[in-house]
Amino acid sequence: MPKTSTRNTNASATTATAQRGPLATPAEVAAYLGVPVKTLYQWKYRGIGPNVHKVGRHLRYRWHEVDAWLNAQATYDLVV
């Protein structure tokens, strides 16, 4: 009888966060945010996405800046 393992998504997310380096590729950030890579390029063009840096001819994101941008997106005012 095969074992069925229960997967804890929070544990896997925590492990992935601990294993990631200081810089991320657009593909890694897109997967993390759940958006297409093309969306990241559009956000860069419009100046509305997470802060991006050029390393040579490559785009890289700092994880702490991506997380800070994501947290800023979650805050909004509900004024009635």
C-alpha atoms as one frame of an Amber mdcrd trajectory, in Angstrom:
protein
   0.000   0.000   0.000   1.590   3.336  -1.025   2.017   5.999   1.582   0.065
   9.165   1.081   1.809  12.165   2.468  -0.034  15.219   3.642   1.698  18.254
   2.307   1.895  21.320   4.482   2.020  24.303   2.120   3.179  26.682   4.856
   6.158  24.476   5.636   7.132  24.256   1.975   6.786  28.043   1.572   8.941
  28.606   4.646  11.571  26.192   3.323  11.550  27.908  -0.077  11.970  31.301
   1.598  14.937  30.045   3.610  16.617  28.544   0.529  16.269  31.490  -1.845
  19.251  33.733  -2.442  19.344  37.524  -2.163  18.597  38.050  -5.870  15.823
  36.600  -7.998  15.225  36.284 -11.716  12.022  37.614 -13.286  10.837  34.009
 -13.700  11.278  33.314  -9.969   9.445  36.505  -8.968   6.667  35.814 -11.465
   6.182  32.326 -10.033   6.248  33.715  -6.478   3.633  36.386  -7.259   1.586
  34.131  -9.521   1.748  36.441 -12.532   3.255  36.005 -16.010   6.802  37.280
 -16.604   5.367  39.651 -19.210   3.390  41.358 -16.437   6.619  42.052 -14.542
   8.077  43.678 -17.653   4.939  45.825 -18.035   5.100  46.855 -14.360   8.776
  47.802 -14.834   7.904  49.915 -17.885   5.073  51.661 -16.013   7.092  52.012
 -12.807   4.445  50.345 -10.646   5.971  46.957  -9.803   8.605  45.816  -7.359
  11.979  47.536  -7.619  14.169  45.898 -10.274  17.925  46.128 -10.830  20.058
  45.527 -13.900  23.011  43.230 -13.330  24.933  43.485 -16.553  22.207  42.955
 -19.117  20.004  40.882 -16.826  17.144  42.005 -14.600  17.240  40.921 -10.967
  14.972  41.530  -7.998  15.948  41.670  -4.339  13.642  39.392  -2.384  13.253
  41.799   0.528  12.144  44.534  -1.917   9.642  42.179  -3.557   8.219  41.287
  -0.144   8.074  44.965   0.872   6.290  45.869  -2.371   3.842  43.005  -1.883
   3.098  44.114   1.692   2.524  47.684   0.486   0.001  46.397  -2.052  -2.005
  44.751   0.718  -2.574  47.986   2.625  -5.518  50.076   1.612  -7.933  52.497
   3.264 -11.578  51.662   3.722 -12.984  55.128   4.271 -16.744  55.425   4.162
